[in-house]
Amino acid sequence: LKLARAKLVPYSVQALAYAMTPRSRSILASGALIALVVSAAVAGLCASEVWSVGLPSLDVTLSDLLACEPRLEVQLLLLVLQAAFWSYAIPFVAEDVIKPAAERWPLKDQWVRLNRETFKKAFFVDLGSEEATFKGACTMIAVLLQHGCGGSLCIPSVFGLGGFSATTASALACHGALCEAGWELQDLVTRFREVAFGGEEGRKKNPAVLVAILLLHHTMGMSMVIPMNLYYGTNTYYHELVFLLQFAALVALGLQQYGYTLDVKSSRGLAIMKLNVTVTWLTMLWARVFRYWYVGYHLLLTYHVDASTNMLLVGSMVIVLMGLFNMLLVMDASAKFCKFIRASAKDRDLAEIAADAAAAQTLLRTASSTLLLSDAQVGWAKVRGVVHMGLMKRA
């Protein structure tokens, strides 16, 4: 008994001490909030006509999870597992993989500065110190890698790769969709925790406009993933839509981050940047406009043929709203393309052009830039526009 007491008491004290640390309290709060959200989802969704599959039996095996079986209890459990995984994986990758690599980048300071401009102009978020901005930029890259993982799981189905049966390809694509939904769930939970329990710093990182936009974006995704996995999990148009949205985000924002590391004042750096913005613009046009509406039309047509009224109504709303969101992103990508494609390495205002383009490919700057400028800022913007168009000679 004395020996057991001598060994157990120190471990108990250590466990209690760990439980009182801010990190552990944060983890416990996240877990509790995720459980609360999922419990509310189960209660609400099972009562909906769309989800008329009865209460979950919770009789789930590992094979069911791997095959992404179209059963409510399997889908909800996978959603929670994805949320839990990404809530740990993204901070780990950002801190232990991206951050050490970024420390060695020659133009690290420029990369951090341009990301800070993006956070301020596009998301209205000022992280304050350079270190906090650096950490936020590393987290952004980790999130892009998450999008890449979700999109890559759809590749076997979208491109019909050999070596994968139709069943396996469909299961992988459904996992890819849940990958995105799980990230969205943990992102909402994390932001709610920061706003509710993070004090002034947490609220500063999550301004109301940003939270509202993310809530709309994440809700649209999560509201469709599980119903689609349940009833249309083998539909290749569904798989392609998931691939297009995640792949476009990876390419566009990934190239944006790469562009922040280029020396656009040199001829070589500017040439690479022009190629960068051109590829981004073409990708956004294809994935977010032309192919997006084609795939969306075929999905809505499928709901109509199947007389699935609920799916048609919800799906139409999601397709249209996401389509409007896509158009704003394409407009920003187009603005950045036009800025750089006409730029010259001899342009003395090239640094300003790069800074002005830092917030491109985001929704919020387009929606609110004119509302946030003072009269003096508007006047100065007009003068700079005249100078850039060559209508006024420099002194």
N, C-alpha and C positions, 0 to 999 in steps of 0.2 A: 504493500500500500504506500509506504514511504517512497519507494523507487518510482512508482507510478505518479505519485504526487509531485516528485522532484522533476519528472520529465514533462508532465502534462501542464502544470501551472505556468512554467515559462512560455510554452507554446500558446497557451490560452491568453496570456498577457500580450504576446506578440500579435496574435490574431485580433484581439480587441484593439490594440494600438493601430493595426492596419485598417480596421473597420472605421476608425475615427479620422483617417486621413481624408483630405478633400477629394483625391482621386477615387477612393473606394466609395465615398458617399455619392459621388457623381455617377459611378457605375451602378450602384444600387438604385439610385433615383431613375436612371435610364431604364433599367430592367423593370422597375415598377410601372413606369409610364408606358413602356411597350406592352406589358401585360394588360394594363388598363385599356389602351387603345384597341388591342386585339379582342379583349372581352366585349367592349362596346361594339366592335365590328361584327362579332359573332351574333350578338343579340339583335343588332339592327338588320344585318344582311339576311339572317335566317328568317326574319319576319317579312322580307320583301318578296314580291312575286318573282323577281328575277332569280332569286336564290331559293326557289321552292324545292329544296332537296332534303329538307328535314334537318334536325339537329345532328351535329357530328357525333359519330360513335367513338372516335379516338382510337379505333383499332387500326393502327398504322404500323407497317413494317418498314425495314430499311429498303426492301425492294420497291415498295410503294413510293417512297421518297425519291429513289433514284429514277424510277420510271415516270415521276411527276404525274401520278395517277389523277384523273379528273374527278376527284372527290373533295368535298369542301374541307374536311378535316386535314387532308394531305396538303392542300393548297395553303391553308392558314398556317399550318406548322412550318411549311417551307418558307412562307413569308417571314415568320418570326425568326427562323434560323438565318435567313439572308440578312435581315435587319441586324441581328446580333453579330453576325460575321463581319459585316461592313463597318459596324460601329467600332470594332477593334482593328480591323485590317487597314482602314483608311488612315487613322492616326499613326499606326505602326509604320506603314509604307512612307508616309509623309516625313516622319521624324527620323526613322532609321535607314531609309533608302534614298529618298529624294533629297533631303536636307544635306547629308554628307557630300553627295554628288554636286549639288548646286553651289556648295561652298567653294568648289574649285573652278567654277565657270569664270572665264576672263571678264565678262561683262555682267557679273552678278549684280553690281550696284545699279546698273541701268535696268536690269530685269526686275529688281525689287521696286525701283522708282516707277516704272511703267505699270506694274501691277497695282501699286498704290494709287496711281491716277485712275486705273480702271475701277478699283474698289470705290473710290470717291465719286467719280462721275457716273458710273453705271449703277452701282448698288447703294450709293449714299452712305458707305461705310468707311469710317476713318479709324484704322486699327492703331493709330498713334505712333508707336515707336517703329523703327526700321526692323527690329527683330520680330515684332508681332506681324508686320507685313510680310516679312520673309517666311514666317511660319504659315501664314494664310496662303501665300503663293504655292508653297510646297504641298499644302492640302489640296489646292485646286488641281495640281497635276495628279495627285492620288485619286481624286474623284474622276478625272478623265480616264485613268487606267481602269477604274471600275466600269465606266461606260464601255470601254473597249472589251472588257471581259464579257459583259452582257451581249454586246453586238456580235462578238466572235462565236458565241454559242449558237447563233442563228445561221451561220455560214453554211453548214452542211445541208440545211433545208433550202435556203435561198438559192444556192448555186448547185444543188444536186450533186454534192461531192460523193464519189464512189467510196465504198467501204462502210457506209452508214445505211442501215435499213430505214424505211420511212418512219417506223415507230421510234427508232432511236433518234433520228433527226428531229422529229416533232417534240420529243421529250427534251432534247437539248435546247430547242428554241423556247419552249415554255419555261425552262430554267432561266434562260436569258432574260425573258420578260420579268420573271420574279426577282431576278438580280436587280433590275432597275426599281421595281416596286419596293423591294426590301431596303434599298438605299434611300428611297424617298421617305419611307416610314421612319427610319432611324434619323434622317435629317430633320423631319418635322419634330420628332421627340426631342432631339438634341437642342433644337432652337427653342422649343417650348421650355425646356429645362433651364436654358441660359437666360431667357426672358423672365421666367418665374423665380428662379433661385440664384441667378448669376449677378444680381445687383446692377449697379450702373454700367459696369463693363459689359455684362451680358446684353443689356438693352441697347448699348451703343453698337454692338456687333450685329444687332438684328433690328434695324429700323422698321417702322410699321409698313412702309411701302414695299420693302423687300419681302417681309414676311407674308404680306397679302399676295404678292405675285407668286412666291414659292408655294403658298398654300393652294392657290388655284392650279398651278402647274402640277404639283404632286398629287392633288386630289383627282385630277383628270386621269393621270396614269394609273393610280391605285384602284380607281373605280371600275376600270375596264380589264385589268390584267387577270384577276381571278375568274370573273365571268367568262372571259375568252378562253382561259385554260380549261374551264369546266366544259364548255359547250362547243368551242371551235379550236381546240388545241392542235388539231391536225391541219388547219387551214394555212396554206402556204402564203397567202396574202397577209395574214396576221403576222407570220414569222418575218416577212419582208418589212412590214411596217415597223416592227420592233428594231430590226436591223438598221433601217434607214434613219430613224430618230437617234439611236445611240451612236451609229457610225458617223453621222453628220456632226454630232456634238464632239466626238473624239477628234475628227479631222479638223474642223473649224477652230475649236478652242485650243487644240494641240498645236496647230500651226501658228495660232496667235501667240502662244507662249514661246514657241521657237523664234518667232519674229522679234520678240522682246530681247532676245540675246544677240541680235544682229547689229553690226555697225553700219547703219544705213547712210552714214556720211561718206563711206567708201564706195567706189563703183561696184566692187564685187558684192558687198553687203546689200546695196540697193537692188542689184540685179536679182539676188536671191529673194529679197523681200517682194519684188514684183512678181516673181514666180509663185511665192508663198500666197500672196493675196489673190492671184489668179486662180490657183488650185482651190483655195477656200471658196471663192465666189462661185466657181463652176460646181463644186460639191454641194454647196447650199442650194443652188438653183435646181440641181437634179434631185437631191434627196428631200429637200424641204418644200419644193413647189411641184415640178412636173411629175415625178414618180410618186410623190406623196399623195397628190389628189387622184392619180390613177388607181393606186392601191386602195385608198380610202373609198373611192366609188365602188370598187368591186366588193369590198367588205359590206358596205351598206346595201348593195344589191343582194348579197347573200342573206342578210337579215330579212330583207323584204320577201325574197323567195321562200324563206323558211317560215314566214309569218311570225317572226319573233319581234313582237311589238316593242317590248321593253328594251331589247338590245338595239333595235332600230332608233328609238328615241334617244337613249343615252349615248349610243354610238355616234349619232348625227351631231349631238351637242359637242361631244369630245372632238370629233373630226374637225368641225367648223372652228371651235375655239383654238385648238392646236394649230389649225391652218392660219388663223390670224396671227398667232404667236410666231409662226414660221415666217410670215411675210415681213414682220418687223425685223426679225433676225437677218433676212435676206436684204432688206433695205440697208441695214447697218453694214453688212458685208459689202454691198455695192458701193456705199460711201467710202469705205476704206480702200476698195479697189480703185476707185476714181482718184483718190488722193495720191496714192503711191504710183499708179501707172503713168502719171504725168510728171512725177517728181524727177529732179536731176540731182546728181551728187554735188553739183556746184551751188545748189539752192541753199542760201544762208539760213532759211527758215525751216530746213528739213527736220531739225530737232523738234520744232514746234508742230510740224505735220505729224511726226511720230507720236508726240504726246497727245495731240488732238484725236488721233486714231486709236489711242490706247483703249478707249471704251467701246470700240466697235464690236459687233456681233453680240450685243446685249440688248435686252428689251427696254430697260428703264431709261436710258439716256434719250432714246428716240421719243419716248412717251412724254418726257417731262423737261427736256433741256430748256425750252423756251419759257417754261414757267419758273425756272430757278434762276435765270439770269437777271441781274439788275439792269437799270437803264444804261448805266455806264458800260457794263459788260456787253450789252447788245450793240451799243454804238461802236465800241472797240472791235467787236467781231465783224461789223460791217466794213470798218476800215481795213482790217486784215484781209477780208475777202476781196476787196478792191485791189489790194496790193498783190495777192496771190494770182488774180486774174490778169495782172499786167497792165491794169488801167491807170496805175499811179506809179510814177518813177520814184525810186528811193532817193533820199537826200544824200 
